[in-house]
Amino acid sequence: MKKELKMKVLFFGILFAVLVGILLFYYRPGNSVLKVGIFYGSNWEVPGTVHYDIFDQAIEKYKKEYGNIEIEYEEGIPSKDYSEWLAGKILEGDEPDVYLVMDEDFYSLVSVGALKNLDLLLSDDSEADCNLFYQSACQAGEYQGKQYALPMECNPTLMFVNKTLLKKEGIEVPDHDWTWDDFYEICKEVTKDSDGDGRIDQFGYCDYTWIQAVYSNGIRPFNEDGTESYFTDERFIESIQFVKKLQQINDNYLVSSNDFDLGKVVFRPLSFSDYRTYMPYPWRIKKYSDFEWNCIPMPSGPEGDNISSMDVLMAGISARTTKTREAWQFLKMLTMDEEIQSLVYADTSGASALKAVSTSQKTMELLNKDTPGGQDIDMSLLDQTIEQAVIPEKFKTYHEVYEKADNDLSALLMSEDDISTSMFNLKNEIDKMIQP
């Protein structure tokens, strides 16, 4: 009996030792590796972005706070190749635990089940709060009411203004609450043959499109689920008519971005990343050397507001990660930590989606230190623009139907066809494409 008891004690002792050994092997510091997916270069196609610095500092801070896991990422993946690289990793079943999500990839990643639903992680973590973000930026990571990614940085559209050209014409830079009427009247006044050779060579605007007019008039092309289009809505038709009216000022001459670069155009919609890249020296000298410029909100339509669209670079967690806790802690640090998010302004051309960072005195000083005298970035403008920005819809056929709408509407604006009739026909065609 004693021998049998000794054997049982020995057996359970050995079993306990084996279990402890296994636990120590798999959970000892440095043995577990959290893989992170990032790219180099800019998501916004401008020079000067370095994500490595942000991630390196986030990793260093993570290790100081948690210290029980290694974090690594693969270097050398350019932004233009990142989507393909990530898709390949997912197909191989070897995707990173945490990875950056480009806005054009978000729907595809959600639809194939590659991104983890973050709702439970958010609700169970008292330190996590989506209200820390601008609502518009956080919505970029939502699909069908569920949160699948958090905003890493954002890039709203602003209206660039050639201040030198306006001053020459004796016109004040518009206020932040300017309207379509203001936009039209200024464009009409400045568009002219300035050298007397019989050809118009000075213009009011370039690259202002139908979608920008639509957003600023309180309407969108499609509903959120992509099951209905709004092309026959009065606000939509009014927007198309306004762009048509603008084009007639130029006798339908297509003003190019090169005309703006040469200082011949007053207004041009561009992204915040363009502002940040081309305002400071030396890029400013290379891009726009002959005139002073700044940015203001987009003009508001009769039924809308001074709003525009915004792109968002997000970060999410792999649905197949075996390190959910560690992945969530690192994702929070990347997106919700003010110290790390302040690096968005130091190392990238985008804007932070954290309200506290984008409205801080420290951020204002950082953004303005390299800009020419009198050209300080208006932080209230940035705050308002991000807060009110429109995030394009996300549904399976979005890119296909948007391309169809853009092609047809661009042709319509150059034709003499009746706008209301054409919009009715376009709606029928688009609805056939998006109906399930």
C-alpha positions as CSV (number, residue, x, y, z in Angstrom):
1,M,0.0,0.0,0.0
2,K,2.8,2.4,0.9
3,K,4.6,1.4,-2.3
4,E,1.5,2.2,-4.3
5,L,1.1,5.6,-2.6
6,K,4.8,6.4,-3.3
7,M,4.3,5.5,-7.0
8,K,1.3,7.8,-7.2
9,V,3.2,10.6,-5.5
10,L,6.1,10.0,-7.9
11,F,3.8,9.9,-10.9
12,F,2.0,13.2,-10.0
13,G,5.3,14.8,-9.1
14,I,6.7,14.0,-12.5
15,L,3.5,15.1,-14.2
16,F,3.6,18.4,-12.3
17,A,7.3,18.9,-13.2
18,V,6.5,18.3,-16.9
19,L,3.6,20.7,-16.9
20,V,5.7,23.4,-15.1
21,G,8.5,22.8,-17.7
22,I,6.1,23.2,-20.6
23,L,4.7,26.4,-19.1
24,L,8.2,27.8,-18.5
25,F,9.2,26.9,-22.0
26,Y,6.3,28.5,-23.8
27,Y,5.8,31.5,-21.5
28,R,9.3,32.4,-20.5
29,P,10.3,36.0,-21.4
30,G,11.5,36.4,-24.9
31,N,10.2,33.0,-26.2
32,S,6.9,34.3,-27.5
33,V,7.0,36.6,-30.5
34,L,4.3,39.1,-31.6
35,K,4.6,39.8,-35.3
36,V,3.6,43.2,-36.7
37,G,2.9,44.2,-40.3
38,I,4.0,47.6,-41.5
39,F,5.4,49.3,-44.6
40,Y,7.8,52.1,-45.4
41,G,6.9,55.1,-47.4
42,S,3.6,57.0,-47.3
43,N,0.1,55.7,-47.5
44,W,-0.7,59.1,-49.1
45,E,1.9,59.1,-51.9
46,V,4.0,61.9,-50.6
47,P,7.7,61.9,-49.6
48,G,9.1,61.9,-46.1
49,T,7.1,59.3,-44.1
50,V,8.9,56.9,-41.8
51,H,6.7,54.4,-39.9
52,Y,9.6,52.5,-38.5
53,D,10.5,55.2,-36.0
54,I,6.9,55.1,-34.6
55,F,6.8,51.4,-34.3
56,D,10.3,51.1,-32.8
57,Q,9.4,53.6,-30.1
58,A,6.1,51.8,-29.5
59,I,7.9,48.5,-29.2
60,E,10.4,50.0,-26.7
61,K,7.6,51.5,-24.6
62,Y,5.6,48.2,-24.7
63,K,8.6,46.2,-23.5
64,K,9.1,48.6,-20.6
65,E,5.5,48.2,-19.5
66,Y,5.0,44.5,-20.2
67,G,8.4,43.0,-20.9
68,N,7.3,39.4,-21.5
69,I,7.2,39.2,-25.3
70,E,9.4,40.0,-28.3
71,I,7.9,42.1,-31.1
72,E,9.3,41.9,-34.6
73,Y,8.4,43.2,-38.1
74,E,9.6,42.6,-41.6
75,E,11.5,45.5,-43.1
76,G,11.7,46.6,-46.7
77,I,8.0,46.4,-47.8
78,P,7.1,49.5,-49.8
79,S,3.6,51.0,-49.4
80,K,2.7,50.2,-53.0
81,D,3.5,46.5,-52.4
82,Y,2.0,46.2,-48.9
83,S,-1.5,45.1,-49.8
84,E,-0.2,42.3,-52.0
85,W,2.4,41.2,-49.4
86,L,-0.3,41.1,-46.6
87,A,-2.7,39.1,-48.8
88,G,0.0,36.6,-49.5
89,K,0.7,36.2,-45.8
90,I,-2.9,35.7,-45.1
91,L,-3.2,33.0,-47.8
92,E,-0.2,31.2,-46.3
93,G,-1.7,31.4,-42.8
94,D,1.3,33.4,-41.6
95,E,-0.1,36.9,-41.3
96,P,1.2,39.3,-38.6
97,D,-0.7,39.4,-35.2
98,V,-1.1,43.2,-35.6
99,Y,-0.9,45.0,-38.9
100,L,-1.6,48.2,-40.6
101,V,-4.8,48.3,-42.7
102,M,-5.0,50.6,-45.7
103,D,-8.5,52.0,-46.2
104,E,-8.9,50.4,-49.7
105,D,-8.2,47.0,-48.2
106,F,-10.5,47.2,-45.2
107,Y,-13.6,45.7,-46.8
108,S,-11.7,42.8,-48.3
109,L,-10.0,42.0,-45.0
110,V,-13.3,42.1,-43.1
111,S,-15.2,40.1,-45.7
112,V,-12.7,37.2,-45.7
113,G,-12.7,37.1,-41.9
114,A,-9.0,38.3,-41.6
115,L,-9.6,41.0,-39.0
116,K,-10.7,40.3,-35.4
117,N,-13.8,41.9,-34.1
118,L,-12.6,44.4,-31.4
119,D,-15.9,45.0,-29.7
120,L,-15.4,42.6,-26.8
121,L,-11.8,43.8,-26.3
122,L,-13.0,47.4,-26.2
123,S,-15.9,46.8,-23.8
124,D,-13.8,44.7,-21.4
125,D,-10.9,47.2,-21.2
126,S,-11.6,50.2,-18.9
127,E,-8.6,52.0,-20.3
128,A,-9.8,51.8,-23.9
129,D,-12.3,54.4,-25.2
130,C,-13.3,55.0,-28.8
131,N,-14.3,58.5,-27.7
132,L,-10.6,59.4,-27.5
133,F,-10.7,59.4,-31.3
134,Y,-12.4,61.7,-33.7
135,Q,-15.7,59.9,-34.5
136,S,-15.2,60.1,-38.2
137,A,-11.8,58.5,-38.0
138,C,-13.0,55.7,-35.7
139,Q,-15.9,55.0,-38.1
140,A,-13.4,54.1,-40.8
141,G,-12.7,50.9,-38.9
142,E,-16.4,50.0,-38.5
143,Y,-18.4,47.6,-40.6
144,Q,-22.1,46.8,-40.0
145,G,-21.9,48.3,-36.5
146,K,-18.8,46.4,-35.4
147,Q,-15.3,47.7,-34.8
148,Y,-12.6,45.8,-36.7
149,A,-9.8,48.3,-36.7
150,L,-8.6,51.5,-35.0
151,P,-7.3,54.6,-36.7
152,M,-3.5,55.0,-36.8
153,E,-3.4,58.3,-38.8
154,C,-5.8,60.2,-41.0
155,N,-5.7,62.5,-44.1
156,P,-8.6,64.9,-44.7
157,T,-9.1,66.9,-47.8
158,L,-8.7,70.7,-47.7
159,M,-9.0,73.6,-50.2
160,F,-5.6,75.0,-51.1
161,V,-5.7,78.8,-51.8
162,N,-3.2,80.8,-53.9
163,K,-3.0,83.8,-51.6
164,T,-0.6,85.7,-54.0
165,L,-3.1,85.5,-56.9
166,L,-6.0,86.6,-54.7
167,K,-4.0,89.5,-53.4
168,K,-3.2,90.6,-57.0
169,E,-6.9,90.6,-57.8
170,G,-7.8,92.5,-54.6
171,I,-9.8,89.6,-53.1
172,E,-9.7,88.5,-49.5
173,V,-9.1,84.8,-48.6
174,P,-12.5,83.4,-47.9
175,D,-13.6,82.7,-44.3
176,H,-14.0,79.2,-43.0
177,D,-17.7,79.3,-43.4
178,W,-17.6,80.2,-47.1
179,T,-20.2,78.9,-49.6
180,W,-20.7,77.7,-53.1
181,D,-21.8,81.2,-54.1
182,D,-18.6,82.6,-52.7
183,F,-16.6,80.0,-54.5
184,Y,-18.3,80.6,-57.8
185,E,-18.1,84.4,-57.6
186,I,-14.4,84.4,-56.9
187,C,-13.7,81.9,-59.7
188,K,-15.7,84.0,-62.1
189,E,-13.9,87.2,-61.1
190,V,-10.3,85.8,-61.4
191,T,-10.7,83.7,-64.6
192,K,-9.4,85.8,-67.4
193,D,-6.9,86.4,-70.2
194,S,-4.2,88.1,-68.1
195,D,-1.6,88.7,-70.8
196,G,-4.0,89.9,-73.7
197,D,-3.1,87.1,-76.1
198,G,-6.8,86.1,-76.6
199,R,-6.6,82.9,-74.4
200,I,-7.7,82.4,-70.8
201,D,-4.5,81.8,-68.8
202,Q,-5.7,82.5,-65.2
203,F,-8.2,80.3,-63.5
204,G,-10.4,80.0,-60.4
205,Y,-10.0,76.3,-59.7
206,C,-8.8,72.9,-60.7
207,D,-9.5,69.3,-59.5
208,Y,-12.8,70.2,-57.8
209,T,-15.0,67.2,-58.7
210,W,-18.7,66.2,-58.4
211,I,-18.0,64.0,-55.3
212,Q,-16.6,67.0,-53.4
213,A,-19.7,69.0,-54.2
214,V,-22.0,66.1,-53.3
215,Y,-20.4,65.7,-49.8
216,S,-20.6,69.4,-49.1
217,N,-24.3,69.5,-50.0
218,G,-25.4,67.0,-47.3
219,I,-25.7,63.9,-49.5
220,R,-23.7,60.8,-50.4
221,P,-23.7,58.7,-53.6
222,F,-24.8,55.5,-51.8
223,N,-26.2,54.2,-48.6
224,E,-23.8,52.6,-46.1
225,D,-24.7,49.0,-47.1
226,G,-24.4,49.7,-50.8
227,T,-27.9,48.6,-51.6
228,E,-29.2,52.0,-52.9
229,S,-27.9,55.0,-54.7
230,Y,-29.0,58.6,-54.3
231,F,-28.3,60.1,-57.8
232,T,-31.9,61.4,-58.2
233,D,-31.9,63.2,-54.8
234,E,-32.5,66.9,-55.3
235,R,-29.3,67.6,-53.3
236,F,-27.3,65.3,-55.6
237,I,-28.7,66.9,-58.8
238,E,-28.0,70.4,-57.4
239,S,-24.4,69.4,-56.8
240,I,-23.9,68.2,-60.4
241,Q,-25.5,71.4,-61.7
242,F,-23.1,73.5,-59.6
243,V,-20.0,71.7,-60.9
244,K,-21.4,72.2,-64.4
245,K,-21.9,75.9,-63.7
246,L,-18.3,76.2,-62.5
247,Q,-16.9,74.4,-65.6
248,Q,-18.7,76.9,-67.9
249,I,-16.6,79.7,-66.4
250,N,-13.6,78.1,-68.1
251,D,-15.5,77.4,-71.4
252,N,-15.1,73.7,-70.4
253,Y,-11.2,74.0,-70.6
254,L,-9.8,71.3,-68.3
255,V,-7.5,73.2,-65.9
256,S,-4.6,71.0,-64.9
257,S,-2.7,70.6,-61.6
258,N,0.3,71.9,-63.5
259,D,-1.5,75.2,-63.9
260,F,-1.9,75.4,-60.1
261,D,1.7,74.5,-59.5
262,L,2.7,77.4,-61.8
263,G,0.6,79.8,-59.8
264,K,-2.1,80.3,-62.4
265,V,-5.0,78.9,-60.3
266,V,-6.6,80.2,-57.1
267,F,-8.3,77.0,-55.6
268,R,-7.3,73.4,-55.6
269,P,-8.6,70.6,-53.3
270,L,-5.6,68.7,-51.8
271,S,-5.0,66.5,-48.8
272,F,-3.6,67.5,-45.5
273,S,-0.6,65.3,-46.2
274,D,0.2,67.6,-49.3
275,Y,-0.1,70.6,-47.0
276,R,2.3,69.1,-44.5
277,T,4.8,67.9,-47.2
278,Y,4.9,71.0,-49.4
279,M,4.5,73.8,-46.9
280,P,7.9,73.4,-45.2
281,Y,11.3,73.9,-46.8
282,P,12.8,72.2,-48.9
283,W,9.8,70.5,-50.5
284,R,7.9,73.8,-50.8
285,I,10.7,75.3,-52.9
286,K,10.6,72.3,-55.2
287,K,6.8,72.3,-55.6
288,Y,5.4,75.8,-55.3
289,S,8.1,78.3,-55.3
290,D,6.5,81.4,-56.9
291,F,3.5,82.1,-54.7
292,E,2.2,82.0,-51.2
293,W,-0.6,79.6,-50.3
294,N,-2.6,78.3,-47.4
295,C,-5.6,76.1,-46.9
296,I,-9.2,76.5,-45.8
297,P,-12.2,74.2,-45.6
298,M,-14.2,73.2,-48.6
299,P,-17.1,75.5,-49.6
300,S,-20.5,74.5,-48.3
301,G,-23.5,73.8,-50.5
302,P,-27.1,75.1,-49.8
303,E,-28.1,71.9,-47.9
304,G,-24.7,71.0,-46.4
305,D,-21.6,72.2,-44.6
306,N,-17.9,72.9,-45.1
307,I,-17.0,69.3,-45.1
308,S,-14.9,66.9,-47.3
309,S,-13.8,63.3,-47.4
310,M,-11.0,61.8,-45.4
311,D,-8.7,58.7,-45.9
312,V,-7.7,56.8,-42.8
313,L,-4.8,54.4,-42.2
314,M,-5.9,51.9,-39.6
315,A,-4.4,49.1,-37.5
316,G,-6.1,45.8,-36.6
317,I,-5.5,42.4,-35.1
318,S,-5.5,39.1,-37.0
319,A,-8.6,37.0,-36.4
320,R,-6.3,34.0,-36.1
321,T,-3.8,35.4,-33.6
322,T,-3.0,33.2,-30.6
323,K,-1.7,36.2,-28.7
324,T,-4.9,38.3,-28.4
325,R,-4.0,39.9,-25.1
326,E,-0.6,41.0,-26.2
327,A,-1.8,42.1,-29.7
328,W,-4.6,44.2,-28.1
329,Q,-2.1,45.8,-25.7
330,F,0.2,46.7,-28.6
331,L,-2.7,48.0,-30.8
332,K,-3.9,50.2,-28.0
333,M,-0.3,51.6,-27.6
334,L,-0.1,52.4,-31.3
335,T,-3.4,54.1,-31.6
336,M,-4.4,55.4,-28.1
337,D,-1.1,56.3,-26.5
338,E,-0.7,60.1,-26.7
339,E,3.1,59.9,-26.6
340,I,3.2,57.4,-29.5
341,Q,0.5,59.2,-31.5
342,S,2.3,62.5,-31.3
343,L,5.0,60.8,-33.4
344,V,2.5,60.8,-36.3
345,Y,3.2,64.5,-36.6
346,A,6.9,64.1,-36.2
347,D,7.5,61.2,-38.6
348,T,4.6,61.1,-41.1
349,S,2.6,63.5,-43.3
350,G,-0.7,62.5,-41.8
351,A,-2.7,63.7,-38.8
352,S,-3.4,61.9,-35.5
353,A,-6.9,60.6,-35.0
354,L,-6.6,61.3,-31.3
355,K,-8.3,64.5,-30.4
356,A,-6.0,65.3,-27.5
357,V,-2.9,65.0,-29.8
358,S,-4.3,66.9,-32.8
359,T,-5.5,69.9,-30.6
360,S,-2.4,70.1,-28.4
361,Q,-0.1,73.1,-28.1
362,K,2.9,70.8,-28.6
363,T,1.5,69.6,-32.0
364,M,0.8,73.2,-33.1
365,E,4.4,74.2,-32.3
366,L,5.8,71.1,-34.1
367,L,3.7,71.7,-37.3
368,N,4.5,75.4,-37.4
369,K,8.2,75.4,-36.7
370,D,9.3,74.9,-40.3
371,T,6.6,76.9,-42.1
372,P,7.1,80.3,-43.6
373,G,6.2,83.4,-41.5
374,G,2.5,84.0,-41.3
375,Q,1.7,80.6,-42.7
376,D,0.9,78.8,-39.4
377,I,-1.5,75.9,-39.6
378,D,-4.9,76.7,-38.1
379,M,-5.4,74.0,-35.6
380,S,-9.1,74.8,-35.2
381,L,-9.4,74.2,-38.9
382,L,-7.7,70.8,-38.6
383,D,-9.9,69.9,-35.7
384,Q,-13.1,70.9,-37.4
385,T,-12.2,69.2,-40.7
386,I,-11.3,65.9,-39.2
387,E,-14.4,65.9,-36.9
388,Q,-16.8,66.6,-39.8
389,A,-15.1,64.5,-42.5
390,V,-17.0,62.0,-44.6
391,I,-15.6,58.5,-44.8
392,P,-16.5,56.8,-48.2
393,E,-18.8,53.9,-48.0
394,K,-17.5,50.3,-47.7
395,F,-19.3,47.6,-49.6
396,K,-18.2,44.8,-52.0
397,T,-18.8,46.6,-55.3
398,Y,-18.0,50.1,-54.2
399,H,-14.9,50.6,-56.4
400,E,-16.7,49.2,-59.4
401,V,-19.8,51.3,-59.1
402,Y,-17.9,54.4,-58.1
403,E,-15.8,54.1,-61.2
404,K,-18.9,53.7,-63.4
405,A,-20.6,56.8,-61.8
406,D,-17.4,58.9,-62.1
407,N,-17.0,58.1,-65.8
408,D,-20.6,58.7,-66.6
409,L,-20.8,61.9,-64.6
410,S,-17.6,63.3,-66.0
411,A,-19.0,62.7,-69.5
412,L,-22.3,64.3,-68.5
413,L,-20.6,67.4,-67.2
414,M,-18.9,67.9,-70.6
415,S,-22.1,67.3,-72.6
416,E,-25.3,69.2,-73.2
417,D,-27.5,66.4,-72.0
418,D,-30.3,67.1,-69.5
419,I,-28.9,66.5,-66.0
420,S,-32.1,65.3,-64.4
421,T,-32.9,62.8,-67.1
422,S,-29.3,61.5,-67.1
423,M,-29.3,61.1,-63.4
424,F,-32.5,59.0,-63.5
425,N,-30.8,56.7,-66.1
426,L,-27.6,56.5,-64.1
427,K,-29.4,55.6,-60.9
428,N,-31.2,52.7,-62.7
429,E,-27.9,51.4,-64.1
430,I,-26.1,51.7,-60.8
431,D,-28.9,50.1,-58.7
432,K,-28.8,47.1,-61.0
433,M,-25.1,46.8,-60.2
434,I,-25.5,47.0,-56.4
435,Q,-28.7,45.1,-55.8
436,P,-28.0,41.7,-54.2
